[in-house]
Amino acid sequence: MIITNYHSHSHYCDGKGSLEQQVQGAIAQGLRAFGFSSHCPVPFENQWSMKAERLDDYLRETAALKEKYKGQIELYIGLEVDFLPETPPPAPPQLGRGEITAPFSSAGIGPKDFPMLDYCVGSVHYVELNQFGQPWEIDGSSVEFLACLDTLYDGNIQVALEKYYGIIRQMVETDAPPVVGHLDKIKMHNEARPLFDESEEWYVALVEETLQAIKKVGCIVEINTRGNYKRGLELYPSPWIIARMNQLQIPICINSDSHRPEEITASFPLAFEAARAAGYTHQRVLLEGKWQDVELN
């Protein structure tokens, strides 16, 4: 079996352990190829992205490791790139109204901003502005997420999800990444409070519209295992979405979104089983310098 992982984080962002420790972990766990994908710098302060001044060091160190471990494992230099749409400067938030229309700032960012990479994972972590006028993170504390949802949208999760999936579609339509990261991760907040049922017609329609946009441009969608091994959640995306992706012939790759060396293949058996159950016989991986399909043995 060819085992790979192209979604990983080290001490350059919010991960633990050095880049070399990540490589050694990948070798120990039997990987054929491994990709570095620290969170890219963003034009505002947060707690988990790489600082812009560290990017050059990151690129130099990953290139050196790629050379050092040649013949032992294929290494690829990437980033998990936040897609932040370019918008006019936002007006001050209108608390309690849910009327903010400008999500971030005039500085858009996306995969096109990092042409020096072997690949990137394109992800959406931010939707709109929160009640304090700061980018609203959908991948953090459920307490903070729900407080913003209640303040801005009176708890209307449908509005928030329409914006979230709309930004994913904008990413794939305007700046398509090779790999779309953790497609439905926003569902994680259903654990803190039941917000929506994935079988609801409006939600299924949002996912379908997004999958159609992905199919049109040919992006790979990762099956991301982090929610499962960290919190006992379903995979990202959910099994019914994976099955629909197979029907649409959207290629997949299996990634762990590791933040420690020991997590590089965490919950991989579950992900391989889910892919096969959905009807997939192959995954698309970066090997010998090109994306190619290999069997899911």
Long-range contacts (C-beta under 8 A, 24 or more apart in sequence): 1-297, 2-32, 2-285, 2-287, 2-294, 2-295, 3-29, 3-30, 3-31, 3-32, 3-265, 3-268, 4-31, 4-32, 4-33, 4-34, 4-35, 4-253, 4-254, 4-285, 4-286, 4-287, 5-31, 5-34, 5-35, 5-254, 5-255, 5-256, 5-258, 5-264, 5-265, 6-33, 6-34, 6-35, 6-37, 6-76, 6-78, 6-119, 6-121, 6-179, 6-222, 6-253, 6-255, 6-285, 6-286, 7-35, 7-37, 7-80, 7-121, 7-179, 7-181, 7-222, 7-224, 7-255, 7-256, 7-257, 7-258, 8-34, 8-35, 8-36, 8-37, 8-256, 8-257, 8-258, 8-259, 8-264, 9-37, 9-38, 9-39, 9-80, 9-257, 9-258, 9-259, 10-36, 10-38, 12-38, 12-50, 12-54, 12-57, 12-58, 13-38, 13-39, 13-48, 13-49, 13-50, 14-39, 14-47, 14-48, 14-49, 14-259, 15-258, 15-259, 15-260, 16-259, 16-260, 17-260, 17-261, 19-58, 19-61, 19-62, 19-65, 20-65, 21-261, 22-258, 22-261, 22-264, 23-65, 23-69, 23-73, 23-75, 24-261, 25-261, 25-262, 25-264, 26-73, 26-261, 26-264, 27-69, 27-72, 27-73, 29-264, 29-265, 30-265, 31-73, 31-264, 31-265, 32-73, 32-74, 32-285, 32-287, 33-73, 33-74, 33-75, 33-76, 33-285, 33-286, 33-287, 34-73, 34-74, 34-75, 34-76, 34-264, 35-75, 35-76, 35-77, 35-78, 35-118, 35-119, 35-286, 36-62, 36-75, 36-76, 36-77, 36-78, 37-78, 37-79, 37-80, 37-120, 37-121, 38-79, 38-80, 39-79, 39-80, 39-82, 40-79, 40-80, 40-81, 40-82, 40-109, 40-113, 40-114, 40-120, 42-82, 42-84, 42-109, 43-84, 43-105, 43-107, 43-109, 44-104, 44-105, 44-134, 44-135, 46-135, 46-137, 49-82, 50-79, 59-116, 74-286, 74-287, 74-288, 76-118, 76-119, 76-286, 77-116, 77-117, 77-118, 78-117, 78-118, 78-119, 78-120, 78-121, 79-114, 79-117, 79-120, 79-121, 80-120, 80-121, 80-122, 80-123, 80-181, 81-109, 81-110, 81-111, 81-113, 81-114, 81-120, 81-121, 81-122, 81-123, 81-177, 82-109, 82-123, 82-124, 82-125, 82-126, 83-109, 83-110, 83-111, 83-122, 83-123, 83-124, 83-167, 83-168, 83-170, 83-171, 83-175, 83-177, 84-108, 84-109, 84-110, 84-126, 84-135, 85-167, 85-170, 90-129, 90-133, 92-133, 93-129, 93-130, 93-131, 93-132, 93-133, 93-152, 95-131, 95-151, 95-152, 96-151, 96-152, 97-152, 98-152, 98-153, 98-154, 98-156, 98-159, 100-128, 100-129, 100-152, 102-129, 103-127, 103-128, 103-129, 103-135, 103-163, 103-167, 104-129, 104-135, 110-171, 110-174, 110-175, 110-177, 111-175, 111-176, 111-177, 112-175, 118-286, 119-178, 119-179, 119-286, 120-177, 120-178, 120-179, 121-177, 121-178, 121-179, 121-180, 121-181, 121-222, 121-255, 122-171, 122-172, 122-175, 122-176, 122-177, 122-178, 122-179, 122-180, 122-181, 122-219, 123-180, 123-181, 123-182, 124-164, 124-167, 124-168, 124-171, 127-160, 127-163, 127-164, 127-167, 127-186, 128-152, 128-160, 128-163, 138-164, 138-185, 138-186, 138-189, 139-185, 139-188, 142-188, 142-189, 142-191, 142-192, 142-193, 143-192, 145-189, 145-192, 146-189, 146-192, 146-193, 149-195, 157-195, 157-196, 158-196, 158-202, 158-203, 160-186, 161-186, 161-196, 161-203, 161-206, 162-206, 165-206, 165-207, 165-209, 165-210, 168-210, 168-213, 169-209, 169-210, 169-213, 172-213, 172-214, 172-216, 172-217, 172-219, 173-213, 173-216, 173-217, 176-217, 176-218, 176-219, 177-219, 178-219, 178-220, 178-291, 179-219, 179-220, 179-221, 179-222, 179-253, 179-255, 180-214, 180-219, 180-220, 180-221, 180-222, 181-222, 181-224, 181-257, 182-222, 182-224, 182-226, 182-227, 182-236, 182-237, 182-257, 183-210, 183-221, 183-222, 183-236, 183-237, 183-241, 184-236, 184-237, 184-238, 184-241, 185-224, 185-227, 185-236, 187-234, 187-236, 187-238, 188-227, 188-231, 188-233, 191-231, 191-233, 198-238, 198-240, 207-237, 207-241, 207-244, 208-244, 211-241, 211-244, 211-245, 211-248, 211-250, 212-248, 214-250, 215-248, 215-249, 215-250, 218-251, 219-250, 220-250, 220-251, 220-252, 220-253, 220-284, 220-291, 221-245, 221-250, 221-251, 221-252, 222-252, 222-253, 222-254, 222-255, 223-252, 223-253, 223-254, 223-255, 223-271, 223-274, 223-275, 224-255, 224-256, 224-257, 225-254, 225-255, 225-256, 225-257, 225-266, 225-267, 225-268, 225-270, 225-271, 226-256, 226-257, 226-258, 226-259, 226-263, 226-266, 228-266, 228-267, 228-270, 229-256, 229-263, 229-266, 229-267, 235-267, 235-270, 235-271, 235-274, 239-274, 239-277, 239-278, 242-274, 242-275, 242-278, 242-280, 243-277, 243-278, 243-279, 245-278, 246-278, 246-279, 246-280, 247-279, 251-282, 251-283, 251-284, 251-293, 252-280, 252-283, 252-284, 253-283, 253-284, 253-285, 254-283, 272-296
